[in-house]
Amino acid sequence: MIWSVWWAWVVAGLVIAIAEVLVPGFVFLGFAVGAVATGLLIWLGFEAGLPLLLVVFAVISLVFCLGMRRVFGLPGGSVKLWDRDINDN
């Protein structure tokens, strides 16, 4: 089946990465890394059915997304608040 072919996962990851370029804000980057990493695992010899491959893809994507949030997120998880306007003198 197509999900057991390593290059299909890598191509899917590259397509998702292209979508990330079109939609800024690190929305699809975790999914792209998860797909490419799953393809690399299959290339290295990891054999599994579709349900297990989807779980591996989801776990890798989640871990990468949480890592990106920790590295690139605002400190303390707070929202940037503006207390003055550029037009105020």
Chimera marker file (.cmm) of the C-alpha trace (Angstrom):
<marker_set name="trace">
<marker id="1" x="0.000" y="0.000" z="0.000" r="1" g="1" b="0" radius="0.5"/>
<marker id="2" x="1.037" y="3.599" z="-0.493" r="1" g="1" b="0" radius="0.5"/>
<marker id="3" x="1.397" y="4.375" z="3.226" r="1" g="1" b="0" radius="0.5"/>
<marker id="4" x="4.132" y="1.738" z="3.558" r="1" g="1" b="0" radius="0.5"/>
<marker id="5" x="6.311" y="3.442" z="0.922" r="1" g="1" b="0" radius="0.5"/>
<marker id="6" x="8.861" y="5.802" z="2.447" r="1" g="1" b="0" radius="0.5"/>
<marker id="7" x="8.948" y="8.298" z="-0.405" r="1" g="1" b="0" radius="0.5"/>
<marker id="8" x="5.190" y="8.871" z="-0.210" r="1" g="1" b="0" radius="0.5"/>
<marker id="9" x="5.581" y="10.170" z="3.353" r="1" g="1" b="0" radius="0.5"/>
<marker id="10" x="8.519" y="12.370" z="2.348" r="1" g="1" b="0" radius="0.5"/>
<marker id="11" x="6.611" y="13.816" z="-0.621" r="1" g="1" b="0" radius="0.5"/>
<marker id="12" x="3.608" y="14.458" z="1.636" r="1" g="1" b="0" radius="0.5"/>
<marker id="13" x="5.923" y="16.232" z="4.092" r="1" g="1" b="0" radius="0.5"/>
<marker id="14" x="7.331" y="18.409" z="1.317" r="1" g="1" b="0" radius="0.5"/>
<marker id="15" x="3.827" y="19.309" z="0.116" r="1" g="1" b="0" radius="0.5"/>
<marker id="16" x="2.867" y="20.253" z="3.677" r="1" g="1" b="0" radius="0.5"/>
<marker id="17" x="6.088" y="22.303" z="3.966" r="1" g="1" b="0" radius="0.5"/>
<marker id="18" x="5.112" y="24.197" z="0.820" r="1" g="1" b="0" radius="0.5"/>
<marker id="19" x="1.757" y="24.910" z="2.450" r="1" g="1" b="0" radius="0.5"/>
<marker id="20" x="3.681" y="26.269" z="5.448" r="1" g="1" b="0" radius="0.5"/>
<marker id="21" x="5.418" y="28.758" z="3.184" r="1" g="1" b="0" radius="0.5"/>
<marker id="22" x="2.040" y="29.945" z="1.908" r="1" g="1" b="0" radius="0.5"/>
<marker id="23" x="0.424" y="30.120" z="5.385" r="1" g="1" b="0" radius="0.5"/>
<marker id="24" x="2.793" y="31.873" z="7.811" r="1" g="1" b="0" radius="0.5"/>
<marker id="25" x="2.843" y="31.275" z="11.535" r="1" g="1" b="0" radius="0.5"/>
<marker id="26" x="4.262" y="27.750" z="11.925" r="1" g="1" b="0" radius="0.5"/>
<marker id="27" x="0.858" y="26.156" z="11.303" r="1" g="1" b="0" radius="0.5"/>
<marker id="28" x="1.935" y="23.203" z="9.161" r="1" g="1" b="0" radius="0.5"/>
<marker id="29" x="5.626" y="22.901" z="10.015" r="1" g="1" b="0" radius="0.5"/>
<marker id="30" x="5.099" y="20.283" z="12.737" r="1" g="1" b="0" radius="0.5"/>
<marker id="31" x="3.054" y="18.124" z="10.389" r="1" g="1" b="0" radius="0.5"/>
<marker id="32" x="5.705" y="18.437" z="7.669" r="1" g="1" b="0" radius="0.5"/>
<marker id="33" x="8.456" y="17.331" z="10.048" r="1" g="1" b="0" radius="0.5"/>
<marker id="34" x="6.271" y="14.470" z="11.302" r="1" g="1" b="0" radius="0.5"/>
<marker id="35" x="5.622" y="13.210" z="7.765" r="1" g="1" b="0" radius="0.5"/>
<marker id="36" x="9.275" y="13.394" z="6.729" r="1" g="1" b="0" radius="0.5"/>
<marker id="37" x="10.402" y="11.712" z="9.963" r="1" g="1" b="0" radius="0.5"/>
<marker id="38" x="7.847" y="8.924" z="9.469" r="1" g="1" b="0" radius="0.5"/>
<marker id="39" x="9.149" y="8.429" z="5.922" r="1" g="1" b="0" radius="0.5"/>
<marker id="40" x="12.709" y="8.230" z="7.238" r="1" g="1" b="0" radius="0.5"/>
<marker id="41" x="11.666" y="5.643" z="9.830" r="1" g="1" b="0" radius="0.5"/>
<marker id="42" x="10.097" y="3.501" z="7.102" r="1" g="1" b="0" radius="0.5"/>
<marker id="43" x="13.249" y="3.923" z="4.992" r="1" g="1" b="0" radius="0.5"/>
<marker id="44" x="15.331" y="2.696" z="7.948" r="1" g="1" b="0" radius="0.5"/>
<marker id="45" x="13.259" y="-0.483" z="8.170" r="1" g="1" b="0" radius="0.5"/>
<marker id="46" x="10.329" y="0.329" z="10.476" r="1" g="1" b="0" radius="0.5"/>
<marker id="47" x="7.436" y="-1.826" z="9.261" r="1" g="1" b="0" radius="0.5"/>
<marker id="48" x="3.922" y="-1.212" z="10.546" r="1" g="1" b="0" radius="0.5"/>
<marker id="49" x="0.350" y="-0.911" z="9.414" r="1" g="1" b="0" radius="0.5"/>
<marker id="50" x="-1.510" y="2.303" z="8.748" r="1" g="1" b="0" radius="0.5"/>
<marker id="51" x="-2.875" y="2.802" z="12.311" r="1" g="1" b="0" radius="0.5"/>
<marker id="52" x="0.567" y="2.555" z="13.907" r="1" g="1" b="0" radius="0.5"/>
<marker id="53" x="2.131" y="4.776" z="11.238" r="1" g="1" b="0" radius="0.5"/>
<marker id="54" x="-0.530" y="7.417" z="11.889" r="1" g="1" b="0" radius="0.5"/>
<marker id="55" x="0.187" y="7.245" z="15.620" r="1" g="1" b="0" radius="0.5"/>
<marker id="56" x="3.928" y="7.632" z="14.970" r="1" g="1" b="0" radius="0.5"/>
<marker id="57" x="3.214" y="10.580" z="12.645" r="1" g="1" b="0" radius="0.5"/>
<marker id="58" x="0.938" y="12.205" z="15.244" r="1" g="1" b="0" radius="0.5"/>
<marker id="59" x="3.387" y="11.756" z="18.120" r="1" g="1" b="0" radius="0.5"/>
<marker id="60" x="6.354" y="13.138" z="16.160" r="1" g="1" b="0" radius="0.5"/>
<marker id="61" x="4.257" y="16.080" z="14.943" r="1" g="1" b="0" radius="0.5"/>
<marker id="62" x="3.001" y="16.833" z="18.458" r="1" g="1" b="0" radius="0.5"/>
<marker id="63" x="6.467" y="16.676" z="19.994" r="1" g="1" b="0" radius="0.5"/>
<marker id="64" x="7.867" y="18.986" z="17.320" r="1" g="1" b="0" radius="0.5"/>
<marker id="65" x="4.951" y="21.436" z="17.686" r="1" g="1" b="0" radius="0.5"/>
<marker id="66" x="5.397" y="21.575" z="21.468" r="1" g="1" b="0" radius="0.5"/>
<marker id="67" x="9.145" y="22.052" z="21.014" r="1" g="1" b="0" radius="0.5"/>
<marker id="68" x="8.572" y="24.926" z="18.590" r="1" g="1" b="0" radius="0.5"/>
<marker id="69" x="6.116" y="26.511" z="21.012" r="1" g="1" b="0" radius="0.5"/>
<marker id="70" x="8.700" y="26.313" z="23.780" r="1" g="1" b="0" radius="0.5"/>
<marker id="71" x="11.458" y="27.795" z="21.609" r="1" g="1" b="0" radius="0.5"/>
<marker id="72" x="9.504" y="30.410" z="19.635" r="1" g="1" b="0" radius="0.5"/>
<marker id="73" x="6.580" y="31.177" z="21.968" r="1" g="1" b="0" radius="0.5"/>
<marker id="74" x="6.213" y="34.276" z="24.080" r="1" g="1" b="0" radius="0.5"/>
<marker id="75" x="7.731" y="34.006" z="27.568" r="1" g="1" b="0" radius="0.5"/>
<marker id="76" x="5.233" y="32.838" z="30.141" r="1" g="1" b="0" radius="0.5"/>
<marker id="77" x="2.662" y="32.029" z="27.487" r="1" g="1" b="0" radius="0.5"/>
<marker id="78" x="1.368" y="35.584" z="27.658" r="1" g="1" b="0" radius="0.5"/>
<marker id="79" x="-0.152" y="37.640" z="24.918" r="1" g="1" b="0" radius="0.5"/>
<marker id="80" x="1.600" y="40.785" z="23.732" r="1" g="1" b="0" radius="0.5"/>
<marker id="81" x="-0.340" y="43.770" z="25.051" r="1" g="1" b="0" radius="0.5"/>
<marker id="82" x="0.086" y="47.233" z="23.582" r="1" g="1" b="0" radius="0.5"/>
<marker id="83" x="-0.279" y="50.047" z="26.119" r="1" g="1" b="0" radius="0.5"/>
<marker id="84" x="0.189" y="52.977" z="23.752" r="1" g="1" b="0" radius="0.5"/>
<marker id="85" x="-0.714" y="53.781" z="20.193" r="1" g="1" b="0" radius="0.5"/>
<marker id="86" x="1.767" y="54.965" z="17.605" r="1" g="1" b="0" radius="0.5"/>
<marker id="87" x="-0.485" y="57.971" z="16.918" r="1" g="1" b="0" radius="0.5"/>
<marker id="88" x="-0.501" y="59.123" z="20.557" r="1" g="1" b="0" radius="0.5"/>
<marker id="89" x="1.878" y="61.999" z="21.237" r="1" g="1" b="0" radius="0.5"/>
<link id1="1" id2="2" r="1" g="1" b="0" radius="0.2"/>
<link id1="2" id2="3" r="1" g="1" b="0" radius="0.2"/>
<link id1="3" id2="4" r="1" g="1" b="0" radius="0.2"/>
<link id1="4" id2="5" r="1" g="1" b="0" radius="0.2"/>
<link id1="5" id2="6" r="1" g="1" b="0" radius="0.2"/>
<link id1="6" id2="7" r="1" g="1" b="0" radius="0.2"/>
<link id1="7" id2="8" r="1" g="1" b="0" radius="0.2"/>
<link id1="8" id2="9" r="1" g="1" b="0" radius="0.2"/>
<link id1="9" id2="10" r="1" g="1" b="0" radius="0.2"/>
<link id1="10" id2="11" r="1" g="1" b="0" radius="0.2"/>
<link id1="11" id2="12" r="1" g="1" b="0" radius="0.2"/>
<link id1="12" id2="13" r="1" g="1" b="0" radius="0.2"/>
<link id1="13" id2="14" r="1" g="1" b="0" radius="0.2"/>
<link id1="14" id2="15" r="1" g="1" b="0" radius="0.2"/>
<link id1="15" id2="16" r="1" g="1" b="0" radius="0.2"/>
<link id1="16" id2="17" r="1" g="1" b="0" radius="0.2"/>
<link id1="17" id2="18" r="1" g="1" b="0" radius="0.2"/>
<link id1="18" id2="19" r="1" g="1" b="0" radius="0.2"/>
<link id1="19" id2="20" r="1" g="1" b="0" radius="0.2"/>
<link id1="20" id2="21" r="1" g="1" b="0" radius="0.2"/>
<link id1="21" id2="22" r="1" g="1" b="0" radius="0.2"/>
<link id1="22" id2="23" r="1" g="1" b="0" radius="0.2"/>
<link id1="23" id2="24" r="1" g="1" b="0" radius="0.2"/>
<link id1="24" id2="25" r="1" g="1" b="0" radius="0.2"/>
<link id1="25" id2="26" r="1" g="1" b="0" radius="0.2"/>
<link id1="26" id2="27" r="1" g="1" b="0" radius="0.2"/>
<link id1="27" id2="28" r="1" g="1" b="0" radius="0.2"/>
<link id1="28" id2="29" r="1" g="1" b="0" radius="0.2"/>
<link id1="29" id2="30" r="1" g="1" b="0" radius="0.2"/>
<link id1="30" id2="31" r="1" g="1" b="0" radius="0.2"/>
<link id1="31" id2="32" r="1" g="1" b="0" radius="0.2"/>
<link id1="32" id2="33" r="1" g="1" b="0" radius="0.2"/>
<link id1="33" id2="34" r="1" g="1" b="0" radius="0.2"/>
<link id1="34" id2="35" r="1" g="1" b="0" radius="0.2"/>
<link id1="35" id2="36" r="1" g="1" b="0" radius="0.2"/>
<link id1="36" id2="37" r="1" g="1" b="0" radius="0.2"/>
<link id1="37" id2="38" r="1" g="1" b="0" radius="0.2"/>
<link id1="38" id2="39" r="1" g="1" b="0" radius="0.2"/>
<link id1="39" id2="40" r="1" g="1" b="0" radius="0.2"/>
<link id1="40" id2="41" r="1" g="1" b="0" radius="0.2"/>
<link id1="41" id2="42" r="1" g="1" b="0" radius="0.2"/>
<link id1="42" id2="43" r="1" g="1" b="0" radius="0.2"/>
<link id1="43" id2="44" r="1" g="1" b="0" radius="0.2"/>
<link id1="44" id2="45" r="1" g="1" b="0" radius="0.2"/>
<link id1="45" id2="46" r="1" g="1" b="0" radius="0.2"/>
<link id1="46" id2="47" r="1" g="1" b="0" radius="0.2"/>
<link id1="47" id2="48" r="1" g="1" b="0" radius="0.2"/>
<link id1="48" id2="49" r="1" g="1" b="0" radius="0.2"/>
<link id1="49" id2="50" r="1" g="1" b="0" radius="0.2"/>
<link id1="50" id2="51" r="1" g="1" b="0" radius="0.2"/>
<link id1="51" id2="52" r="1" g="1" b="0" radius="0.2"/>
<link id1="52" id2="53" r="1" g="1" b="0" radius="0.2"/>
<link id1="53" id2="54" r="1" g="1" b="0" radius="0.2"/>
<link id1="54" id2="55" r="1" g="1" b="0" radius="0.2"/>
<link id1="55" id2="56" r="1" g="1" b="0" radius="0.2"/>
<link id1="56" id2="57" r="1" g="1" b="0" radius="0.2"/>
<link id1="57" id2="58" r="1" g="1" b="0" radius="0.2"/>
<link id1="58" id2="59" r="1" g="1" b="0" radius="0.2"/>
<link id1="59" id2="60" r="1" g="1" b="0" radius="0.2"/>
<link id1="60" id2="61" r="1" g="1" b="0" radius="0.2"/>
<link id1="61" id2="62" r="1" g="1" b="0" radius="0.2"/>
<link id1="62" id2="63" r="1" g="1" b="0" radius="0.2"/>
<link id1="63" id2="64" r="1" g="1" b="0" radius="0.2"/>
<link id1="64" id2="65" r="1" g="1" b="0" radius="0.2"/>
<link id1="65" id2="66" r="1" g="1" b="0" radius="0.2"/>
<link id1="66" id2="67" r="1" g="1" b="0" radius="0.2"/>
<link id1="67" id2="68" r="1" g="1" b="0" radius="0.2"/>
<link id1="68" id2="69" r="1" g="1" b="0" radius="0.2"/>
<link id1="69" id2="70" r="1" g="1" b="0" radius="0.2"/>
<link id1="70" id2="71" r="1" g="1" b="0" radius="0.2"/>
<link id1="71" id2="72" r="1" g="1" b="0" radius="0.2"/>
<link id1="72" id2="73" r="1" g="1" b="0" radius="0.2"/>
<link id1="73" id2="74" r="1" g="1" b="0" radius="0.2"/>
<link id1="74" id2="75" r="1" g="1" b="0" radius="0.2"/>
<link id1="75" id2="76" r="1" g="1" b="0" radius="0.2"/>
<link id1="76" id2="77" r="1" g="1" b="0" radius="0.2"/>
<link id1="77" id2="78" r="1" g="1" b="0" radius="0.2"/>
<link id1="78" id2="79" r="1" g="1" b="0" radius="0.2"/>
<link id1="79" id2="80" r="1" g="1" b="0" radius="0.2"/>
<link id1="80" id2="81" r="1" g="1" b="0" radius="0.2"/>
<link id1="81" id2="82" r="1" g="1" b="0" radius="0.2"/>
<link id1="82" id2="83" r="1" g="1" b="0" radius="0.2"/>
<link id1="83" id2="84" r="1" g="1" b="0" radius="0.2"/>
<link id1="84" id2="85" r="1" g="1" b="0" radius="0.2"/>
<link id1="85" id2="86" r="1" g="1" b="0" radius="0.2"/>
<link id1="86" id2="87" r="1" g="1" b="0" radius="0.2"/>
<link id1="87" id2="88" r="1" g="1" b="0" radius="0.2"/>
<link id1="88" id2="89" r="1" g="1" b="0" radius="0.2"/>
</marker_set>
